[in-house]
Amino acid sequence: MTNVTIRMDEGLKRQSEAVFDEMGLTMTTAITLFIKAVIRENRIPFEIRVDPFFSASNQARLRAAAEDMDARRNTAQHELVEVNDVD
């Protein structure tokens, strides 16, 4: 048997321990289950995706749009739309 030390946000730790407790698991057991699934499947056992909002191309587009707004270029004006909620 060996020890593994990890660092994580205190709130994340508390929340995960509460979920694991509801499942009847300890943090150690949950992490062991995860590691065993990685070994069995030879991959991370869930999909990991990057939010396209944070891609370099989108961030560059947003910076350019912000610069245009600051310089008052390429600004479009829209008519005000009034919404009447009927209950």
HTML snippet that shows the backbone in 3Dmol.js (N, CA, C, O; Angstrom):
<script src="https://3Dmol.org/build/3Dmol-min.js"></script>
<div id="view" style="width:600px;height:400px;position:relative"></div>
<script>
const pdb = `
ATOM      1  N   MET A   1       0.852  -1.167   0.000  1.00  0.00           N
ATOM      2  CA  MET A   1       0.000   0.000   0.000  1.00  0.00           C
ATOM      3  C   MET A   1       0.902   1.236   0.000  1.00  0.00           C
ATOM      4  O   MET A   1       1.979   1.232   0.597  1.00  0.00           O
ATOM      5  N   THR A   2       0.446   2.293  -0.679  1.00  0.00           N
ATOM      6  CA  THR A   2       1.206   3.534  -0.740  1.00  0.00           C
ATOM      7  C   THR A   2       0.269   4.721  -0.513  1.00  0.00           C
ATOM      8  O   THR A   2      -0.950   4.585  -0.614  1.00  0.00           O
ATOM      9  N   ASN A   3       0.830   5.852  -0.213  1.00  0.00           N
ATOM     10  CA  ASN A   3       0.060   7.077  -0.039  1.00  0.00           C
ATOM     11  C   ASN A   3       0.233   7.970  -1.248  1.00  0.00           C
ATOM     12  O   ASN A   3       1.314   8.028  -1.834  1.00  0.00           O
ATOM     13  N   VAL A   4      -0.834   8.670  -1.628  1.00  0.00           N
ATOM     14  CA  VAL A   4      -0.812   9.651  -2.709  1.00  0.00           C
ATOM     15  C   VAL A   4      -1.360  10.943  -2.122  1.00  0.00           C
ATOM     16  O   VAL A   4      -2.419  10.938  -1.493  1.00  0.00           O
ATOM     17  N   THR A   5      -0.657  12.038  -2.319  1.00  0.00           N
ATOM     18  CA  THR A   5      -1.099  13.324  -1.803  1.00  0.00           C
ATOM     19  C   THR A   5      -1.519  14.201  -2.977  1.00  0.00           C
ATOM     20  O   THR A   5      -0.780  14.341  -3.951  1.00  0.00           O
ATOM     21  N   ILE A   6      -2.699  14.786  -2.882  1.00  0.00           N
ATOM     22  CA  ILE A   6      -3.164  15.705  -3.922  1.00  0.00           C
ATOM     23  C   ILE A   6      -3.587  17.015  -3.269  1.00  0.00           C
ATOM     24  O   ILE A   6      -3.938  17.043  -2.089  1.00  0.00           O
ATOM     25  N   ARG A   7      -3.551  18.087  -4.032  1.00  0.00           N
ATOM     26  CA  ARG A   7      -4.006  19.385  -3.560  1.00  0.00           C
ATOM     27  C   ARG A   7      -5.255  19.742  -4.349  1.00  0.00           C
ATOM     28  O   ARG A   7      -5.311  19.557  -5.565  1.00  0.00           O
ATOM     29  N   MET A   8      -6.261  20.257  -3.640  1.00  0.00           N
ATOM     30  CA  MET A   8      -7.474  20.712  -4.314  1.00  0.00           C
ATOM     31  C   MET A   8      -8.123  21.792  -3.483  1.00  0.00           C
ATOM     32  O   MET A   8      -7.828  21.953  -2.299  1.00  0.00           O
ATOM     33  N   ASP A   9      -9.000  22.519  -4.112  1.00  0.00           N
ATOM     34  CA  ASP A   9      -9.760  23.572  -3.450  1.00  0.00           C
ATOM     35  C   ASP A   9     -10.567  22.977  -2.294  1.00  0.00           C
ATOM     36  O   ASP A   9     -11.163  21.910  -2.435  1.00  0.00           O
ATOM     37  N   GLU A  10     -10.585  23.662  -1.164  1.00  0.00           N
ATOM     38  CA  GLU A  10     -11.274  23.161   0.026  1.00  0.00           C
ATOM     39  C   GLU A  10     -12.765  22.953  -0.232  1.00  0.00           C
ATOM     40  O   GLU A  10     -13.335  21.954   0.208  1.00  0.00           O
ATOM     41  N   GLY A  11     -13.402  23.887  -0.941  1.00  0.00           N
ATOM     42  CA  GLY A  11     -14.825  23.744  -1.248  1.00  0.00           C
ATOM     43  C   GLY A  11     -15.109  22.535  -2.118  1.00  0.00           C
ATOM     44  O   GLY A  11     -16.086  21.818  -1.903  1.00  0.00           O
ATOM     45  N   LEU A  12     -14.251  22.312  -3.101  1.00  0.00           N
ATOM     46  CA  LEU A  12     -14.385  21.146  -3.976  1.00  0.00           C
ATOM     47  C   LEU A  12     -14.269  19.862  -3.163  1.00  0.00           C
ATOM     48  O   LEU A  12     -15.019  18.911  -3.380  1.00  0.00           O
ATOM     49  N   LYS A  13     -13.333  19.841  -2.234  1.00  0.00           N
ATOM     50  CA  LYS A  13     -13.147  18.666  -1.377  1.00  0.00           C
ATOM     51  C   LYS A  13     -14.399  18.406  -0.539  1.00  0.00           C
ATOM     52  O   LYS A  13     -14.879  17.275  -0.469  1.00  0.00           O
ATOM     53  N   ARG A  14     -14.922  19.447   0.090  1.00  0.00           N
ATOM     54  CA  ARG A  14     -16.120  19.282   0.929  1.00  0.00           C
ATOM     55  C   ARG A  14     -17.311  18.794   0.109  1.00  0.00           C
ATOM     56  O   ARG A  14     -18.028  17.886   0.529  1.00  0.00           O
ATOM     57  N   GLN A  15     -17.521  19.397  -1.060  1.00  0.00           N
ATOM     58  CA  GLN A  15     -18.649  19.000  -1.904  1.00  0.00           C
ATOM     59  C   GLN A  15     -18.519  17.562  -2.366  1.00  0.00           C
ATOM     60  O   GLN A  15     -19.489  16.804  -2.340  1.00  0.00           O
ATOM     61  N   SER A  16     -17.315  17.182  -2.792  1.00  0.00           N
ATOM     62  CA  SER A  16     -17.133  15.810  -3.280  1.00  0.00           C
ATOM     63  C   SER A  16     -17.279  14.810  -2.143  1.00  0.00           C
ATOM     64  O   SER A  16     -17.849  13.737  -2.340  1.00  0.00           O
ATOM     65  N   GLU A  17     -16.776  15.141  -0.958  1.00  0.00           N
ATOM     66  CA  GLU A  17     -16.923  14.233   0.180  1.00  0.00           C
ATOM     67  C   GLU A  17     -18.392  14.036   0.539  1.00  0.00           C
ATOM     68  O   GLU A  17     -18.795  12.939   0.927  1.00  0.00           O
ATOM     69  N   ALA A  18     -19.193  15.093   0.410  1.00  0.00           N
ATOM     70  CA  ALA A  18     -20.633  14.976   0.697  1.00  0.00           C
ATOM     71  C   ALA A  18     -21.298  14.027  -0.295  1.00  0.00           C
ATOM     72  O   ALA A  18     -22.123  13.199   0.089  1.00  0.00           O
ATOM     73  N   VAL A  19     -20.939  14.150  -1.563  1.00  0.00           N
ATOM     74  CA  VAL A  19     -21.507  13.263  -2.593  1.00  0.00           C
ATOM     75  C   VAL A  19     -21.059  11.827  -2.353  1.00  0.00           C
ATOM     76  O   VAL A  19     -21.872  10.904  -2.392  1.00  0.00           O
ATOM     77  N   PHE A  20     -19.760  11.639  -2.105  1.00  0.00           N
ATOM     78  CA  PHE A  20     -19.245  10.290  -1.861  1.00  0.00           C
ATOM     79  C   PHE A  20     -19.891   9.674  -0.623  1.00  0.00           C
ATOM     80  O   PHE A  20     -20.188   8.479  -0.603  1.00  0.00           O
ATOM     81  N   ASP A  21     -20.108  10.489   0.407  1.00  0.00           N
ATOM     82  CA  ASP A  21     -20.734   9.995   1.626  1.00  0.00           C
ATOM     83  C   ASP A  21     -22.141   9.475   1.336  1.00  0.00           C
ATOM     84  O   ASP A  21     -22.545   8.440   1.868  1.00  0.00           O
ATOM     85  N   GLU A  22     -22.886  10.190   0.494  1.00  0.00           N
ATOM     86  CA  GLU A  22     -24.231   9.738   0.118  1.00  0.00           C
ATOM     87  C   GLU A  22     -24.182   8.408  -0.611  1.00  0.00           C
ATOM     88  O   GLU A  22     -25.128   7.623  -0.552  1.00  0.00           O
ATOM     89  N   MET A  23     -23.072   8.157  -1.303  1.00  0.00           N
ATOM     90  CA  MET A  23     -22.898   6.899  -2.031  1.00  0.00           C
ATOM     91  C   MET A  23     -22.301   5.803  -1.156  1.00  0.00           C
ATOM     92  O   MET A  23     -22.162   4.659  -1.591  1.00  0.00           O
ATOM     93  N   GLY A  24     -21.948   6.157   0.077  1.00  0.00           N
ATOM     94  CA  GLY A  24     -21.322   5.185   0.960  1.00  0.00           C
ATOM     95  C   GLY A  24     -19.847   4.982   0.666  1.00  0.00           C
ATOM     96  O   GLY A  24     -19.285   3.932   0.979  1.00  0.00           O
ATOM     97  N   LEU A  25     -19.213   5.992   0.060  1.00  0.00           N
ATOM     98  CA  LEU A  25     -17.802   5.899  -0.312  1.00  0.00           C
ATOM     99  C   LEU A  25     -16.975   6.914   0.463  1.00  0.00           C
ATOM    100  O   LEU A  25     -17.485   7.940   0.911  1.00  0.00           O
ATOM    101  N   THR A  26     -15.709   6.615   0.611  1.00  0.00           N
ATOM    102  CA  THR A  26     -14.758   7.602   1.107  1.00  0.00           C
ATOM    103  C   THR A  26     -14.076   8.234  -0.097  1.00  0.00           C
ATOM    104  O   THR A  26     -14.195   7.738  -1.217  1.00  0.00           O
ATOM    105  N   MET A  27     -13.365   9.325   0.135  1.00  0.00           N
ATOM    106  CA  MET A  27     -12.598   9.960  -0.939  1.00  0.00           C
ATOM    107  C   MET A  27     -11.587   8.954  -1.501  1.00  0.00           C
ATOM    108  O   MET A  27     -11.425   8.850  -2.716  1.00  0.00           O
ATOM    109  N   THR A  28     -10.918   8.226  -0.629  1.00  0.00           N
ATOM    110  CA  THR A  28      -9.929   7.227  -1.060  1.00  0.00           C
ATOM    111  C   THR A  28     -10.565   6.175  -1.958  1.00  0.00           C
ATOM    112  O   THR A  28     -10.010   5.835  -3.003  1.00  0.00           O
ATOM    113  N   THR A  29     -11.724   5.658  -1.559  1.00  0.00           N
ATOM    114  CA  THR A  29     -12.402   4.635  -2.358  1.00  0.00           C
ATOM    115  C   THR A  29     -12.817   5.193  -3.715  1.00  0.00           C
ATOM    116  O   THR A  29     -12.657   4.525  -4.736  1.00  0.00           O
ATOM    117  N   ALA A  30     -13.345   6.404  -3.732  1.00  0.00           N
ATOM    118  CA  ALA A  30     -13.784   7.018  -4.994  1.00  0.00           C
ATOM    119  C   ALA A  30     -12.609   7.210  -5.941  1.00  0.00           C
ATOM    120  O   ALA A  30     -12.717   6.912  -7.130  1.00  0.00           O
ATOM    121  N   ILE A  31     -11.488   7.707  -5.425  1.00  0.00           N
ATOM    122  CA  ILE A  31     -10.311   7.911  -6.273  1.00  0.00           C
ATOM    123  C   ILE A  31      -9.766   6.571  -6.750  1.00  0.00           C
ATOM    124  O   ILE A  31      -9.339   6.454  -7.899  1.00  0.00           O
ATOM    125  N   THR A  32      -9.773   5.563  -5.890  1.00  0.00           N
ATOM    126  CA  THR A  32      -9.332   4.224  -6.290  1.00  0.00           C
ATOM    127  C   THR A  32     -10.219   3.673  -7.406  1.00  0.00           C
ATOM    128  O   THR A  32      -9.714   3.072  -8.355  1.00  0.00           O
ATOM    129  N   LEU A  33     -11.536   3.872  -7.304  1.00  0.00           N
ATOM    130  CA  LEU A  33     -12.456   3.444  -8.370  1.00  0.00           C
ATOM    131  C   LEU A  33     -12.119   4.136  -9.683  1.00  0.00           C
ATOM    132  O   LEU A  33     -12.113   3.503 -10.738  1.00  0.00           O
ATOM    133  N   PHE A  34     -11.842   5.426  -9.621  1.00  0.00           N
ATOM    134  CA  PHE A  34     -11.484   6.183 -10.819  1.00  0.00           C
ATOM    135  C   PHE A  34     -10.214   5.622 -11.453  1.00  0.00           C
ATOM    136  O   PHE A  34     -10.177   5.379 -12.659  1.00  0.00           O
ATOM    137  N   ILE A  35      -9.166   5.414 -10.639  1.00  0.00           N
ATOM    138  CA  ILE A  35      -7.894   4.899 -11.152  1.00  0.00           C
ATOM    139  C   ILE A  35      -8.067   3.511 -11.762  1.00  0.00           C
ATOM    140  O   ILE A  35      -7.485   3.219 -12.807  1.00  0.00           O
ATOM    141  N   LYS A  36      -8.859   2.654 -11.122  1.00  0.00           N
ATOM    142  CA  LYS A  36      -9.104   1.313 -11.663  1.00  0.00           C
ATOM    143  C   LYS A  36      -9.833   1.388 -13.003  1.00  0.00           C
ATOM    144  O   LYS A  36      -9.549   0.603 -13.908  1.00  0.00           O
ATOM    145  N   ALA A  37     -10.771   2.329 -13.136  1.00  0.00           N
ATOM    146  CA  ALA A  37     -11.472   2.501 -14.413  1.00  0.00           C
ATOM    147  C   ALA A  37     -10.500   2.973 -15.491  1.00  0.00           C
ATOM    148  O   ALA A  37     -10.590   2.525 -16.634  1.00  0.00           O
ATOM    149  N   VAL A  38      -9.578   3.864 -15.153  1.00  0.00           N
ATOM    150  CA  VAL A  38      -8.567   4.327 -16.110  1.00  0.00           C
ATOM    151  C   VAL A  38      -7.731   3.150 -16.589  1.00  0.00           C
ATOM    152  O   VAL A  38      -7.485   3.005 -17.786  1.00  0.00           O
ATOM    153  N   ILE A  39      -7.301   2.323 -15.672  1.00  0.00           N
ATOM    154  CA  ILE A  39      -6.479   1.162 -16.035  1.00  0.00           C
ATOM    155  C   ILE A  39      -7.277   0.168 -16.877  1.00  0.00           C
ATOM    156  O   ILE A  39      -6.779  -0.324 -17.890  1.00  0.00           O
ATOM    157  N   ARG A  40      -8.502  -0.126 -16.469  1.00  0.00           N
ATOM    158  CA  ARG A  40      -9.340  -1.095 -17.183  1.00  0.00           C
ATOM    159  C   ARG A  40      -9.633  -0.637 -18.612  1.00  0.00           C
ATOM    160  O   ARG A  40      -9.562  -1.432 -19.549  1.00  0.00           O
ATOM    161  N   GLU A  41      -9.966   0.657 -18.776  1.00  0.00           N
ATOM    162  CA  GLU A  41     -10.369   1.172 -20.087  1.00  0.00           C
ATOM    163  C   GLU A  41      -9.209   1.776 -20.872  1.00  0.00           C
ATOM    164  O   GLU A  41      -9.338   2.082 -22.058  1.00  0.00           O
ATOM    165  N   ASN A  42      -8.064   1.945 -20.187  1.00  0.00           N
ATOM    166  CA  ASN A  42      -6.890   2.546 -20.814  1.00  0.00           C
ATOM    167  C   ASN A  42      -7.188   3.950 -21.349  1.00  0.00           C
ATOM    168  O   ASN A  42      -6.691   4.344 -22.404  1.00  0.00           O
ATOM    169  N   ARG A  43      -7.993   4.683 -20.614  1.00  0.00           N
ATOM    170  CA  ARG A  43      -8.359   6.056 -20.990  1.00  0.00           C
ATOM    171  C   ARG A  43      -9.039   6.702 -19.785  1.00  0.00           C
ATOM    172  O   ARG A  43      -9.383   6.022 -18.819  1.00  0.00           O
ATOM    173  N   ILE A  44      -9.229   8.007 -19.849  1.00  0.00           N
ATOM    174  CA  ILE A  44     -10.052   8.692 -18.853  1.00  0.00           C
ATOM    175  C   ILE A  44     -11.478   8.206 -19.094  1.00  0.00           C
ATOM    176  O   ILE A  44     -11.948   8.263 -20.230  1.00  0.00           O
ATOM    177  N   PRO A  45     -12.181   7.731 -18.074  1.00  0.00           N
ATOM    178  CA  PRO A  45     -13.481   7.091 -18.294  1.00  0.00           C
ATOM    179  C   PRO A  45     -14.656   8.050 -18.522  1.00  0.00           C
ATOM    180  O   PRO A  45     -15.808   7.694 -18.273  1.00  0.00           O
ATOM    181  N   PHE A  46     -14.367   9.238 -18.986  1.00  0.00           N
ATOM    182  CA  PHE A  46     -15.412  10.181 -19.370  1.00  0.00           C
ATOM    183  C   PHE A  46     -14.813  11.156 -20.374  1.00  0.00           C
ATOM    184  O   PHE A  46     -13.593  11.269 -20.492  1.00  0.00           O
ATOM    185  N   GLU A  47     -15.674  11.855 -21.092  1.00  0.00           N
ATOM    186  CA  GLU A  47     -15.216  12.769 -22.130  1.00  0.00           C
ATOM    187  C   GLU A  47     -14.744  14.075 -21.511  1.00  0.00           C
ATOM    188  O   GLU A  47     -15.410  14.636 -20.641  1.00  0.00           O
ATOM    189  N   ILE A  48     -13.595  14.553 -21.961  1.00  0.00           N
ATOM    190  CA  ILE A  48     -13.066  15.842 -21.533  1.00  0.00           C
ATOM    191  C   ILE A  48     -13.051  16.740 -22.763  1.00  0.00           C
ATOM    192  O   ILE A  48     -12.416  16.429 -23.771  1.00  0.00           O
ATOM    193  N   ARG A  49     -13.762  17.860 -22.661  1.00  0.00           N
ATOM    194  CA  ARG A  49     -13.828  18.778 -23.794  1.00  0.00           C
ATOM    195  C   ARG A  49     -13.421  20.178 -23.354  1.00  0.00           C
ATOM    196  O   ARG A  49     -13.554  20.542 -22.186  1.00  0.00           O
ATOM    197  N   VAL A  50     -12.936  20.938 -24.290  1.00  0.00           N
ATOM    198  CA  VAL A  50     -12.582  22.323 -24.051  1.00  0.00           C
ATOM    199  C   VAL A  50     -13.743  23.189 -24.515  1.00  0.00           C
ATOM    200  O   VAL A  50     -14.292  22.979 -25.598  1.00  0.00           O
ATOM    201  N   ASP A  51     -14.107  24.144 -23.705  1.00  0.00           N
ATOM    202  CA  ASP A  51     -15.163  25.083 -24.080  1.00  0.00           C
ATOM    203  C   ASP A  51     -14.641  25.949 -25.220  1.00  0.00           C
ATOM    204  O   ASP A  51     -13.643  26.647 -25.043  1.00  0.00           O
ATOM    205  N   PRO A  52     -15.298  25.924 -26.403  1.00  0.00           N
ATOM    206  CA  PRO A  52     -14.809  26.680 -27.555  1.00  0.00           C
ATOM    207  C   PRO A  52     -14.763  28.186 -27.308  1.00  0.00           C
ATOM    208  O   PRO A  52     -14.077  28.909 -28.031  1.00  0.00           O
ATOM    209  N   PHE A  53     -15.483  28.667 -26.298  1.00  0.00           N
ATOM    210  CA  PHE A  53     -15.449  30.091 -25.977  1.00  0.00           C
ATOM    211  C   PHE A  53     -14.025  30.536 -25.667  1.00  0.00           C
ATOM    212  O   PHE A  53     -13.653  31.668 -25.974  1.00  0.00           O
ATOM    213  N   PHE A  54     -13.226  29.661 -25.062  1.00  0.00           N
ATOM    214  CA  PHE A  54     -11.882  30.021 -24.635  1.00  0.00           C
ATOM    215  C   PHE A  54     -10.814  29.714 -25.680  1.00  0.00           C
ATOM    216  O   PHE A  54      -9.624  29.851 -25.395  1.00  0.00           O
ATOM    217  N   SER A  55     -11.213  29.303 -26.885  1.00  0.00           N
ATOM    218  CA  SER A  55     -10.228  29.011 -27.926  1.00  0.00           C
ATOM    219  C   SER A  55      -9.493  30.299 -28.314  1.00  0.00           C
ATOM    220  O   SER A  55     -10.027  31.398 -28.167  1.00  0.00           O
ATOM    221  N   ALA A  56      -8.271  30.148 -28.808  1.00  0.00           N
ATOM    222  CA  ALA A  56      -7.457  31.302 -29.195  1.00  0.00           C
ATOM    223  C   ALA A  56      -8.149  32.124 -30.276  1.00  0.00           C
ATOM    224  O   ALA A  56      -8.137  33.354 -30.221  1.00  0.00           O
ATOM    225  N   SER A  57      -8.751  31.457 -31.256  1.00  0.00           N
ATOM    226  CA  SER A  57      -9.397  32.200 -32.345  1.00  0.00           C
ATOM    227  C   SER A  57     -10.601  32.997 -31.854  1.00  0.00           C
ATOM    228  O   SER A  57     -10.809  34.132 -32.284  1.00  0.00           O
ATOM    229  N   ASN A  58     -11.397  32.413 -30.954  1.00  0.00           N
ATOM    230  CA  ASN A  58     -12.562  33.141 -30.436  1.00  0.00           C
ATOM    231  C   ASN A  58     -12.123  34.302 -29.550  1.00  0.00           C
ATOM    232  O   ASN A  58     -12.711  35.381 -29.617  1.00  0.00           O
ATOM    233  N   GLN A  59     -11.101  34.098 -28.725  1.00  0.00           N
ATOM    234  CA  GLN A  59     -10.610  35.176 -27.870  1.00  0.00           C
ATOM    235  C   GLN A  59     -10.066  36.325 -28.718  1.00  0.00           C
ATOM    236  O   GLN A  59     -10.262  37.491 -28.375  1.00  0.00           O
ATOM    237  N   ALA A  60      -9.383  36.008 -29.824  1.00  0.00           N
ATOM    238  CA  ALA A  60      -8.880  37.047 -30.724  1.00  0.00           C
ATOM    239  C   ALA A  60     -10.045  37.821 -31.351  1.00  0.00           C
ATOM    240  O   ALA A  60      -9.996  39.046 -31.466  1.00  0.00           O
ATOM    241  N   ARG A  61     -11.085  37.100 -31.752  1.00  0.00           N
ATOM    242  CA  ARG A  61     -12.269  37.750 -32.330  1.00  0.00           C
ATOM    243  C   ARG A  61     -12.942  38.669 -31.315  1.00  0.00           C
ATOM    244  O   ARG A  61     -13.363  39.775 -31.655  1.00  0.00           O
ATOM    245  N   LEU A  62     -13.042  38.214 -30.080  1.00  0.00           N
ATOM    246  CA  LEU A  62     -13.653  39.024 -29.027  1.00  0.00           C
ATOM    247  C   LEU A  62     -12.818  40.266 -28.717  1.00  0.00           C
ATOM    248  O   LEU A  62     -13.362  41.351 -28.508  1.00  0.00           O
ATOM    249  N   ARG A  63     -11.481  40.101 -28.690  1.00  0.00           N
ATOM    250  CA  ARG A  63     -10.615  41.259 -28.451  1.00  0.00           C
ATOM    251  C   ARG A  63     -10.775  42.288 -29.571  1.00  0.00           C
ATOM    252  O   ARG A  63     -10.846  43.489 -29.310  1.00  0.00           O
ATOM    253  N   ALA A  64     -10.832  41.811 -30.826  1.00  0.00           N
ATOM    254  CA  ALA A  64     -10.997  42.722 -31.961  1.00  0.00           C
ATOM    255  C   ALA A  64     -12.342  43.441 -31.871  1.00  0.00           C
ATOM    256  O   ALA A  64     -12.419  44.640 -32.137  1.00  0.00           O
ATOM    257  N   ALA A  65     -13.391  42.728 -31.502  1.00  0.00           N
ATOM    258  CA  ALA A  65     -14.708  43.347 -31.370  1.00  0.00           C
ATOM    259  C   ALA A  65     -14.703  44.381 -30.247  1.00  0.00           C
ATOM    260  O   ALA A  65     -15.309  45.444 -30.382  1.00  0.00           O
ATOM    261  N   ALA A  66     -14.028  44.079 -29.146  1.00  0.00           N
ATOM    262  CA  ALA A  66     -13.948  45.034 -28.032  1.00  0.00           C
ATOM    263  C   ALA A  66     -13.178  46.280 -28.447  1.00  0.00           C
ATOM    264  O   ALA A  66     -13.555  47.395 -28.088  1.00  0.00           O
ATOM    265  N   GLU A  67     -12.089  46.089 -29.211  1.00  0.00           N
ATOM    266  CA  GLU A  67     -11.325  47.237 -29.707  1.00  0.00           C
ATOM    267  C   GLU A  67     -12.187  48.091 -30.634  1.00  0.00           C
ATOM    268  O   GLU A  67     -12.150  49.319 -30.561  1.00  0.00           O
ATOM    269  N   ASP A  68     -12.963  47.442 -31.506  1.00  0.00           N
ATOM    270  CA  ASP A  68     -13.871  48.174 -32.388  1.00  0.00           C
ATOM    271  C   ASP A  68     -14.891  48.964 -31.583  1.00  0.00           C
ATOM    272  O   ASP A  68     -15.179  50.119 -31.900  1.00  0.00           O
ATOM    273  N   MET A  69     -15.437  48.345 -30.543  1.00  0.00           N
ATOM    274  CA  MET A  69     -16.420  49.054 -29.713  1.00  0.00           C
ATOM    275  C   MET A  69     -15.769  50.253 -29.020  1.00  0.00           C
ATOM    276  O   MET A  69     -16.352  51.336 -28.975  1.00  0.00           O
ATOM    277  N   ASP A  70     -14.550  50.057 -28.476  1.00  0.00           N
ATOM    278  CA  ASP A  70     -13.857  51.160 -27.810  1.00  0.00           C
ATOM    279  C   ASP A  70     -13.581  52.306 -28.773  1.00  0.00           C
ATOM    280  O   ASP A  70     -13.658  53.474 -28.391  1.00  0.00           O
ATOM    281  N   ALA A  71     -13.261  51.974 -30.017  1.00  0.00           N
ATOM    282  CA  ALA A  71     -12.965  52.982 -31.035  1.00  0.00           C
ATOM    283  C   ALA A  71     -14.223  53.439 -31.767  1.00  0.00           C
ATOM    284  O   ALA A  71     -14.155  54.264 -32.678  1.00  0.00           O
ATOM    285  N   ARG A  72     -15.361  52.902 -31.368  1.00  0.00           N
ATOM    286  CA  ARG A  72     -16.661  53.220 -31.983  1.00  0.00           C
ATOM    287  C   ARG A  72     -16.688  52.895 -33.480  1.00  0.00           C
ATOM    288  O   ARG A  72     -17.260  53.634 -34.282  1.00  0.00           O
ATOM    289  N   ARG A  73     -16.043  51.754 -33.842  1.00  0.00           N
ATOM    290  CA  ARG A  73     -16.064  51.267 -35.222  1.00  0.00           C
ATOM    291  C   ARG A  73     -16.994  50.069 -35.301  1.00  0.00           C
ATOM    292  O   ARG A  73     -17.197  49.354 -34.319  1.00  0.00           O
ATOM    293  N   ASN A  74     -17.552  49.863 -36.475  1.00  0.00           N
ATOM    294  CA  ASN A  74     -18.365  48.670 -36.748  1.00  0.00           C
ATOM    295  C   ASN A  74     -19.453  48.436 -35.699  1.00  0.00           C
ATOM    296  O   ASN A  74     -19.736  47.300 -35.321  1.00  0.00           O
ATOM    297  N   THR A  75     -20.044  49.513 -35.245  1.00  0.00           N
ATOM    298  CA  THR A  75     -21.116  49.362 -34.263  1.00  0.00           C
ATOM    299  C   THR A  75     -22.452  49.417 -34.985  1.00  0.00           C
ATOM    300  O   THR A  75     -22.666  50.255 -35.861  1.00  0.00           O
ATOM    301  N   ALA A  76     -23.319  48.541 -34.618  1.00  0.00           N
ATOM    302  CA  ALA A  76     -24.652  48.501 -35.213  1.00  0.00           C
ATOM    303  C   ALA A  76     -25.647  48.992 -34.172  1.00  0.00           C
ATOM    304  O   ALA A  76     -25.524  48.705 -32.982  1.00  0.00           O
ATOM    305  N   GLN A  77     -26.622  49.729 -34.646  1.00  0.00           N
ATOM    306  CA  GLN A  77     -27.667  50.175 -33.735  1.00  0.00           C
ATOM    307  C   GLN A  77     -28.914  49.367 -34.018  1.00  0.00           C
ATOM    308  O   GLN A  77     -29.236  49.080 -35.171  1.00  0.00           O
ATOM    309  N   HIS A  78     -29.599  49.008 -32.977  1.00  0.00           N
ATOM    310  CA  HIS A  78     -30.805  48.221 -33.103  1.00  0.00           C
ATOM    311  C   HIS A  78     -31.959  48.989 -32.496  1.00  0.00           C
ATOM    312  O   HIS A  78     -31.800  49.745 -31.537  1.00  0.00           O
ATOM    313  N   GLU A  79     -33.123  48.772 -33.081  1.00  0.00           N
ATOM    314  CA  GLU A  79     -34.312  49.386 -32.500  1.00  0.00           C
ATOM    315  C   GLU A  79     -34.644  48.696 -31.193  1.00  0.00           C
ATOM    316  O   GLU A  79     -34.409  47.500 -31.022  1.00  0.00           O
ATOM    317  N   LEU A  80     -35.189  49.463 -30.287  1.00  0.00           N
ATOM    318  CA  LEU A  80     -35.617  48.904 -29.023  1.00  0.00           C
ATOM    319  C   LEU A  80     -36.848  48.049 -29.252  1.00  0.00           C
ATOM    320  O   LEU A  80     -37.782  48.465 -29.936  1.00  0.00           O
ATOM    321  N   VAL A  81     -36.849  46.883 -28.692  1.00  0.00           N
ATOM    322  CA  VAL A  81     -37.989  45.985 -28.827  1.00  0.00           C
ATOM    323  C   VAL A  81     -38.686  45.939 -27.470  1.00  0.00           C
ATOM    324  O   VAL A  81     -38.067  45.678 -26.438  1.00  0.00           O
ATOM    325  N   GLU A  82     -39.979  46.198 -27.504  1.00  0.00           N
ATOM    326  CA  GLU A  82     -40.744  46.173 -26.257  1.00  0.00           C
ATOM    327  C   GLU A  82     -41.499  44.863 -26.159  1.00  0.00           C
ATOM    328  O   GLU A  82     -42.147  44.445 -27.119  1.00  0.00           O
ATOM    329  N   VAL A  83     -41.423  44.217 -25.018  1.00  0.00           N
ATOM    330  CA  VAL A  83     -42.101  42.953 -24.807  1.00  0.00           C
ATOM    331  C   VAL A  83     -43.154  43.156 -23.754  1.00  0.00           C
ATOM    332  O   VAL A  83     -42.878  43.629 -22.652  1.00  0.00           O
ATOM    333  N   ASN A  84     -44.378  42.788 -24.112  1.00  0.00           N
ATOM    334  CA  ASN A  84     -45.465  42.868 -23.140  1.00  0.00           C
ATOM    335  C   ASN A  84     -45.810  41.457 -22.719  1.00  0.00           C
ATOM    336  O   ASN A  84     -46.356  40.672 -23.494  1.00  0.00           O
ATOM    337  N   ASP A  85     -45.479  41.149 -21.470  1.00  0.00           N
ATOM    338  CA  ASP A  85     -45.816  39.823 -20.940  1.00  0.00           C
ATOM    339  C   ASP A  85     -47.290  39.786 -20.585  1.00  0.00           C
ATOM    340  O   ASP A  85     -47.791  40.651 -19.866  1.00  0.00           O
ATOM    341  N   VAL A  86     -47.973  38.782 -21.094  1.00  0.00           N
ATOM    342  CA  VAL A  86     -49.380  38.602 -20.796  1.00  0.00           C
ATOM    343  C   VAL A  86     -49.503  37.342 -19.954  1.00  0.00           C
ATOM    344  O   VAL A  86     -49.152  36.247 -20.394  1.00  0.00           O
ATOM    345  N   ASP A  87     -50.003  37.511 -18.742  1.00  0.00           N
ATOM    346  CA  ASP A  87     -50.140  36.343 -17.860  1.00  0.00           C
ATOM    347  C   ASP A  87     -51.538  35.786 -17.932  1.00  0.00           C
ATOM    348  O   ASP A  87     -51.846  34.802 -17.260  1.00  0.00           O
TER     349      ASP A  87
END
`;
const viewer = $3Dmol.createViewer("view");
viewer.addModel(pdb, "pdb");
viewer.setStyle({}, {cartoon: {color: "spectrum"}});
viewer.zoomTo();
viewer.render();
</script>
